[in-house]
């Protein structure tokens, strides 16, 4: 079955696939490279575990209002696993009865796993972020001083991951400081021992630690005309810079980091590792990371 063309719920009315289906849901979804990554990994896994030759990963374009119905229909068709991208992560959290404990404080899920008593929800974004930082920047969140830009869903997941990994301090910057304060208070309530401060990116504080990890969890950079989420030259620190955006591969923020001699990386590694963790949950097997990464690069024409 063609996995390049996004499917809709109408395709499930005459669904004839007899293998083990997996899917990603989003709106829009045509840009997703998840099918390329997962199907490449499944093909590799099938070399040692033939059962995986019967697994296939699809993508469905589902408007937000249709998501609750989509989850029910996909469950009935026994889709073993589902990934969720924008704008579905928070909606799905509200629809499921069974949510993994690590995803509960985030309030959003990106992975559903089929069980006899319904889908169970997980959030693998934090896992992806930690492994992406380790792989690309040779750093980890534990004992790190982190500057986090943004206060939306992606930032919330990152902030909680930082706290769960026992970061040394967390500085949350957002254009609307009240939103940053709300996120900081929520994380502080869950992890009282973590030092958390907030600021407006236009006026970063003077007392930042000398070595930090700067994580962009905003959408600034998706378009060429987007302003940078922060002026790196205003920071009195020399951060390693990680931008969750992976397409385009080099945002203005990353170009600025490179021009200033700062270690930097985009979010492709995060995407790959959150996908790896999802497939681990569904298959209960080791997943070939390098195969997924290569497929992602090919899909983005970056090889």
VENDARA-V563947 format. One record per pair of residues at least 4 apart in sequence whose C-alpha atoms are under 8 Angstrom apart, sorted by the first residue. I is the first residue (numbers start at 0). GAP is how many residues later the second one is. D is the distance in Angstrom with one decimal. If there is no record, write none. Layout:
I_GAP_D / I_GAP_D
This chain:
0_16_7.9 / 2_32_7.0 / 2_54_7.3 / 2_55_5.4 / 2_56_6.9 / 3_31_8.0 / 4_25_7.5 / 4_54_7.8 / 5_23_6.9 / 5_24_6.1 / 5_52_7.7 / 5_53_5.3 / 5_54_5.3 / 5_55_6.0 / 6_4_6.4 / 6_51_7.7 / 6_52_6.1 / 6_53_4.5 / 6_54_6.1 / 7_4_7.6 / 7_52_5.2 / 7_53_5.5 / 7_54_6.5 / 8_4_7.4 / 8_51_7.4 / 8_53_7.3 / 8_61_6.8 / 9_4_8.0 / 10_4_6.3 / 11_61_7.9 / 16_4_7.7 / 18_35_4.9 / 18_36_5.7 / 18_37_7.3 / 19_34_6.0 / 19_35_4.5 / 19_36_6.4 / 19_58_7.8 / 19_59_6.7 / 19_60_6.5 / 20_34_5.8 / 20_35_5.2 / 20_36_5.9 / 20_37_7.4 / 20_57_7.4 / 20_58_4.9 / 20_59_6.0 / 20_60_7.4 / 21_33_7.4 / 21_34_6.0 / 21_35_4.4 / 21_36_6.1 / 21_57_5.4 / 21_58_5.7 / 21_59_4.9 / 21_60_5.8 / 22_12_7.8 / 22_34_5.1 / 22_35_4.5 / 22_36_5.2 / 22_37_6.9 / 22_56_7.4 / 22_58_6.6 / 22_59_4.9 / 22_60_6.2 / 23_10_7.2 / 23_11_7.8 / 23_33_7.7 / 23_34_6.5 / 23_35_4.8 / 23_36_6.2 / 23_58_5.5 / 23_59_4.4 / 23_60_5.6 / 23_61_7.4 / 24_4_6.9 / 24_34_6.0 / 24_35_5.0 / 24_36_5.9 / 24_37_6.2 / 24_57_7.3 / 24_58_6.3 / 24_59_5.1 / 24_60_6.3 / 24_63_7.7 / 25_34_6.7 / 25_35_5.4 / 25_36_5.8 / 25_37_7.5 / 25_58_6.2 / 25_59_5.1 / 25_60_5.7 / 25_61_6.6 / 25_62_6.6 / 26_34_5.4 / 26_35_5.7 / 26_36_5.7 / 26_37_7.3 / 26_58_7.9 / 26_59_6.7 / 26_60_6.7 / 27_33_6.0 / 27_34_7.7 / 28_30_7.1 / 28_31_6.9 / 28_32_5.5 / 29_31_7.8 / 31_27_8.0 / 32_4_6.5 / 32_263_6.3 / 32_266_6.2 / 32_267_7.7 / 33_4_6.0 / 33_241_7.5 / 33_262_7.7 / 34_4_5.8 / 34_22_5.5 / 34_23_6.0 / 34_24_6.9 / 35_4_6.1 / 35_259_5.9 / 35_260_6.6 / 35_263_6.7 / 36_4_6.3 / 36_235_7.7 / 36_238_7.9 / 36_254_7.6 / 36_255_4.7 / 36_256_7.1 / 36_258_5.2 / 36_259_5.6 / 37_4_6.1 / 37_19_6.5 / 37_237_7.4 / 37_241_7.6 / 37_254_6.7 / 38_4_6.1 / 38_17_6.2 / 38_18_6.0 / 39_4_6.4 / 39_251_6.5 / 39_252_6.4 / 39_255_6.4 / 40_4_6.1 / 40_246_6.8 / 40_247_6.0 / 40_248_7.9 / 40_250_5.8 / 40_251_5.7 / 41_4_6.0 / 41_10_5.9 / 41_11_6.9 / 41_13_7.0 / 41_14_7.7 / 42_4_7.0 / 42_9_7.2 / 42_10_6.3 / 43_4_7.9 / 43_244_7.4 / 43_247_7.5 / 44_4_5.9 / 44_5_7.7 / 44_7_6.5 / 44_242_7.2 / 44_243_7.4 / 45_4_4.5 / 45_5_6.4 / 45_6_4.8 / 45_7_5.2 / 50_4_7.6 / 61_4_6.2 / 61_5_6.3 / 61_8_7.5 / 62_4_6.6 / 63_23_6.8 / 63_24_6.4 / 63_27_7.7 / 65_4_6.1 / 66_4_6.1 / 66_21_7.3 / 66_24_7.7 / 66_25_7.4 / 67_4_6.6 / 67_24_7.3 / 67_27_6.7 / 68_4_6.2 / 69_4_6.0 / 70_4_6.1 / 71_4_6.3 / 72_4_6.3 / 73_4_6.2 / 73_5_5.6 / 74_4_5.8 / 74_39_7.0 / 74_43_7.4 / 74_44_7.3 / 77_36_7.1 / 78_35_6.9 / 79_33_6.0 / 79_34_5.0 / 79_202_6.7 / 80_30_7.2 / 80_31_5.5 / 80_32_4.7 / 80_33_6.1 / 80_201_6.1 / 81_28_8.0 / 81_29_5.7 / 81_30_4.9 / 81_31_6.7 / 82_27_5.4 / 82_28_4.6 / 82_29_6.4 / 82_195_7.7 / 83_4_5.9 / 83_5_5.9 / 83_25_7.4 / 83_26_4.5 / 83_27_6.2 / 84_4_6.3 / 84_25_6.5 / 86_4_7.8 / 87_4_6.0 / 88_4_6.4 / 88_19_4.9 / 88_20_5.0 / 88_21_5.5 / 89_4_6.6 / 89_17_6.3 / 89_18_4.4 / 89_19_6.6 / 90_4_6.6 / 90_17_7.7 / 91_4_6.4 / 91_16_7.3 / 91_17_6.8 / 92_6_7.5 / 92_14_6.3 / 92_15_5.3 / 92_16_5.7 / 92_28_7.3 / 95_23_7.0 / 95_24_7.1 / 95_25_7.0 / 96_23_7.7 / 97_20_7.7 / 97_21_7.0 / 97_22_4.9 / 97_23_6.2 / 98_4_6.6 / 98_5_6.4 / 98_21_5.7 / 98_22_4.6 / 98_23_6.3 / 99_4_6.5 / 99_20_7.1 / 99_21_6.0 / 99_22_5.4 / 99_23_8.0 / 100_4_7.9 / 101_4_7.8 / 101_20_7.7 / 101_21_7.6 / 102_4_6.6 / 102_5_6.8 / 102_6_6.6 / 102_18_7.8 / 102_19_5.8 / 102_20_5.4 / 103_4_7.6 / 104_55_7.6 / 104_85_7.8 / 105_50_6.4 / 105_51_5.5 / 105_54_6.9 / 107_15_6.9 / 107_45_7.5 / 108_12_6.0 / 108_13_5.3 / 108_14_4.5 / 108_15_7.9 / 109_11_7.5 / 109_12_6.3 / 109_13_5.1 / 109_14_6.7 / 109_15_7.6 / 110_10_5.7 / 110_11_5.0 / 110_12_6.0 / 110_13_7.0 / 110_167_6.3 / 111_7_5.7 / 111_8_5.5 / 111_9_4.6 / 111_10_6.3 / 112_6_5.3 / 112_7_5.2 / 112_8_6.6 / 112_168_7.3 / 112_169_6.2 / 113_4_6.2 / 113_5_4.7 / 113_6_6.6 / 114_4_5.7 / 114_5_7.0 / 123_4_6.3 / 123_150_5.0 / 123_151_7.7 / 123_153_6.3 / 123_154_6.7 / 124_4_6.2 / 124_32_7.1 / 124_33_7.8 / 124_145_7.2 / 124_146_7.8 / 124_149_5.4 / 125_4_6.2 / 125_31_6.4 / 125_32_6.0 / 125_35_5.4 / 125_148_7.7 / 126_4_6.2 / 126_143_8.0 / 126_146_7.0 / 126_147_6.2 / 126_150_7.4 / 127_4_5.9 / 127_141_7.2 / 127_142_4.2 / 127_143_6.4 / 127_144_7.1 / 127_145_4.5 / 127_146_4.3 / 127_147_7.8 / 127_149_7.7 / 128_4_6.1 / 128_29_7.5 / 128_140_7.8 / 128_141_4.9 / 128_144_7.8 / 128_145_7.8 / 129_4_6.3 / 129_10_6.4 / 129_11_6.7 / 129_140_7.8 / 130_4_6.0 / 130_138_7.6 / 130_139_6.9 / 130_142_6.6 / 131_4_5.9 / 131_5_7.8 / 131_135_7.4 / 131_136_8.0 / 131_137_4.7 / 131_138_4.8 / 131_141_7.0 / 132_4_5.2 / 132_5_6.4 / 132_6_5.7 / 132_7_6.2 / 132_109_7.4 / 132_137_7.9 / 133_4_4.5 / 133_5_4.8 / 133_6_5.5 / 134_4_7.8 / 134_134_7.6 / 135_128_7.9 / 135_129_6.3 / 135_133_7.4 / 136_103_7.2 / 136_126_6.8 / 136_127_6.9 / 136_128_7.1 / 139_4_6.9 / 140_4_7.9 / 140_5_7.7 / 140_21_5.9 / 140_24_6.0 / 140_25_7.2 / 140_26_5.4 / 141_20_7.5 / 141_23_5.1 / 141_24_5.1 / 141_25_4.7 / 141_26_7.1 / 142_23_6.1 / 142_24_4.4 / 142_25_4.4 / 142_26_7.8 / 143_23_4.9 / 143_24_5.1 / 143_25_6.8 / 143_68_6.8 / 143_69_7.2 / 144_22_6.3 / 144_23_5.3 / 144_24_4.8 / 144_25_6.1 / 144_26_7.9 / 144_64_6.9 / 144_66_7.1 / 144_67_4.9 / 144_68_6.3 / 145_16_7.8 / 145_21_7.3 / 145_22_7.9 / 145_23_6.2 / 145_24_4.9 / 145_25_6.1 / 145_66_5.5 / 145_67_4.8 / 145_68_5.9 / 145_69_7.4 / 146_23_6.0 / 146_24_4.7 / 146_25_6.0 / 146_26_7.3 / 146_65_6.8 / 146_66_6.0 / 146_67_4.6 / 146_68_6.2 / 147_7_7.1 / 147_10_7.9 / 147_11_7.4 / 147_22_7.2 / 147_23_6.0 / 147_24_4.8 / 147_25_6.1 / 147_66_5.9 / 147_67_4.9 / 147_68_6.2 / 147_69_7.0 / 148_6_7.1 / 148_23_6.0 / 148_24_4.8 / 148_25_6.0 / 148_52_7.8 / 148_65_7.6 / 148_66_6.2 / 148_67_4.9 / 148_68_5.6 / 148_69_6.3 / 148_80_7.2 / 149_4_7.9 / 149_5_5.4 / 149_22_7.1 / 149_23_6.1 / 149_24_5.0 / 149_25_7.9 / 149_30_7.4 / 149_66_7.0 / 149_67_5.3 / 149_68_5.0 / 150_4_5.1 / 150_5_6.2 / 150_21_7.6 / 150_22_7.7 / 150_23_6.2 / 150_28_6.0 / 150_29_5.4 / 150_32_6.4 / 150_66_7.9 / 150_67_7.9 / 151_4_6.0 / 151_65_7.9 / 151_66_7.5 / 152_4_6.4 / 153_4_6.3 / 153_63_5.7 / 153_64_7.6 / 154_4_5.9 / 154_62_5.1 / 154_63_7.4 / 155_4_6.2 / 155_27_6.8 / 156_4_6.1 / 157_4_6.1 / 157_59_7.8 / 158_4_6.3 / 158_11_7.7 / 158_28_7.1 / 159_4_6.0 / 159_27_6.2 / 160_4_6.0 / 161_4_6.4 / 161_5_5.5 / 161_8_7.6 / 162_4_5.8 / 162_24_7.4 / 162_28_6.4 / 162_31_6.4 / 163_27_7.6 / 165_28_7.2 / 166_27_7.1 / 167_26_6.8 / 167_27_6.9 / 168_25_6.2 / 168_26_4.8 / 168_27_5.9 / 169_24_7.5 / 169_25_6.2 / 169_26_4.8 / 169_27_6.4 / 170_25_5.8 / 170_26_4.8 / 170_27_5.5 / 170_28_7.4 / 171_8_6.1 / 171_12_7.2 / 171_24_7.5 / 171_25_6.2 / 171_26_4.6 / 171_27_6.3 / 172_4_7.3 / 172_7_6.4 / 172_25_5.7 / 172_26_4.8 / 172_27_5.3 / 172_28_5.4 / 172_31_7.9 / 173_5_7.2 / 173_6_5.7 / 173_24_7.9 / 173_25_6.7 / 173_26_5.4 / 173_27_6.1 / 174_25_5.5 / 174_26_6.4 / 174_27_7.8 / 175_4_6.8 / 175_24_7.2 / 176_4_6.1 / 176_21_7.1 / 176_22_6.4 / 176_23_5.9 / 177_4_6.2 / 178_4_6.3 / 179_4_6.1 / 179_18_6.1 / 179_19_7.6 / 180_4_6.1 / 180_17_6.3 / 181_4_6.2 / 182_4_6.2 / 183_4_6.0 / 183_12_6.4 / 183_13_7.2 / 183_14_7.2 / 184_4_6.1 / 185_4_6.7 / 186_4_6.0 / 186_5_7.9 / 187_4_4.8 / 187_5_7.6 / 187_6_6.8 / 187_8_7.2 / 198_4_7.2 / 198_5_6.2 / 198_6_7.0 / 199_4_6.3 / 200_28_7.1 / 200_29_5.4 / 200_30_7.8 / 201_28_6.7 / 201_29_7.5 / 202_31_7.9 / 203_30_7.0 / 203_31_6.5 / 204_30_7.8 / 205_29_7.6 / 205_30_6.3 / 206_29_7.7 / 207_27_7.9 / 207_28_6.6 / 207_29_6.5 / 208_28_6.5 / 209_26_7.2 / 209_27_4.6 / 209_28_6.3 / 209_29_8.0 / 210_26_6.0 / 210_27_5.6 / 210_28_5.7 / 211_25_7.0 / 211_26_6.7 / 211_27_4.6 / 211_28_6.4 / 212_26_5.1 / 212_27_4.8 / 212_28_6.1 / 212_29_7.4 / 213_25_5.8 / 213_26_6.0 / 213_27_4.8 / 213_28_6.1 / 214_26_6.1 / 214_27_4.8 / 214_28_5.8 / 214_29_7.2 / 215_13_7.5 / 215_25_7.9 / 215_26_6.4 / 215_27_4.7 / 215_28_6.0 / 215_29_8.0 / 216_26_7.0 / 216_27_5.9 / 216_28_8.0 / 217_11_7.4 / 217_26_8.0 / 218_26_7.3 / 219_6_5.6 / 219_7_6.6 / 219_8_6.4 / 219_9_5.9 / 220_4_7.8 / 220_5_5.4 / 220_6_7.1 / 220_7_6.8 / 220_8_8.0 / 220_24_7.2 / 220_27_7.9 / 220_30_5.3 / 220_31_6.4 / 220_32_7.4 / 221_4_7.1 / 221_23_6.8 / 221_25_7.0 / 221_26_6.6 / 221_29_7.4 / 223_27_7.5 / 223_28_7.6 / 226_25_7.8 / 227_24_6.2 / 227_25_5.7 / 228_24_7.4 / 229_23_7.7 / 230_4_7.3 / 231_24_7.3 / 231_25_7.2 / 237_24_7.0 / 238_23_6.7 / 238_24_7.7 / 239_22_6.0 / 239_23_5.0 / 239_24_5.8 / 240_13_7.2 / 240_16_6.8 / 240_21_7.1 / 240_22_6.3 / 240_23_4.5 / 240_24_6.5 / 241_12_8.0 / 241_22_5.7 / 241_23_5.1 / 241_24_5.8 / 241_25_7.0 / 242_10_7.7 / 242_11_7.2 / 242_21_8.0 / 242_22_6.4 / 242_23_4.8 / 242_24_5.6 / 243_22_5.8 / 243_23_4.0 / 243_24_7.5 / 243_26_7.3 / 244_4_7.5 / 244_6_7.8 / 244_21_6.0 / 244_22_5.1 / 244_23_7.5 / 245_4_7.6 / 245_20_5.2 / 245_21_4.7 / 245_22_4.9 / 246_53_7.9 / 248_17_6.3 / 249_4_5.7 / 249_5_6.4 / 249_16_7.0 / 250_4_6.2 / 251_4_6.1 / 252_4_6.2 / 253_4_6.1 / 253_10_6.3 / 253_11_7.2 / 253_12_7.6 / 254_4_6.1 / 255_4_6.2 / 256_4_6.3 / 256_5_5.0 / 256_6_7.1 / 256_7_6.4 / 257_4_5.5 / 257_5_6.9 / 257_6_6.9 / 266_4_6.4 / 267_4_6.2 / 268_4_6.1 / 268_24_7.6 / 269_4_6.1 / 270_4_6.2 / 271_4_6.2 / 271_17_7.4 / 271_20_6.4 / 271_21_6.0 / 271_24_7.5 / 272_4_6.1 / 272_16_7.3 / 273_4_6.2 / 274_4_6.3 / 275_4_6.2 / 275_11_6.1 / 275_12_7.7 / 275_13_6.5 / 275_16_7.6 / 276_4_6.3 / 277_4_6.4 / 278_4_5.8 / 278_5_7.8 / 278_8_6.9 / 279_4_5.1 / 279_5_5.6 / 279_6_6.3 / 279_7_6.3 / 287_4_6.5 / 288_4_6.2 / 289_4_6.1 / 290_4_6.2 / 291_4_6.2 / 292_4_6.3 / 293_4_6.2 / 293_9_7.6 / 294_4_6.1 / 295_4_6.2 / 296_4_6.0 / 296_5_4.9 / 296_6_5.3 / 297_4_5.9 / 297_5_5.4
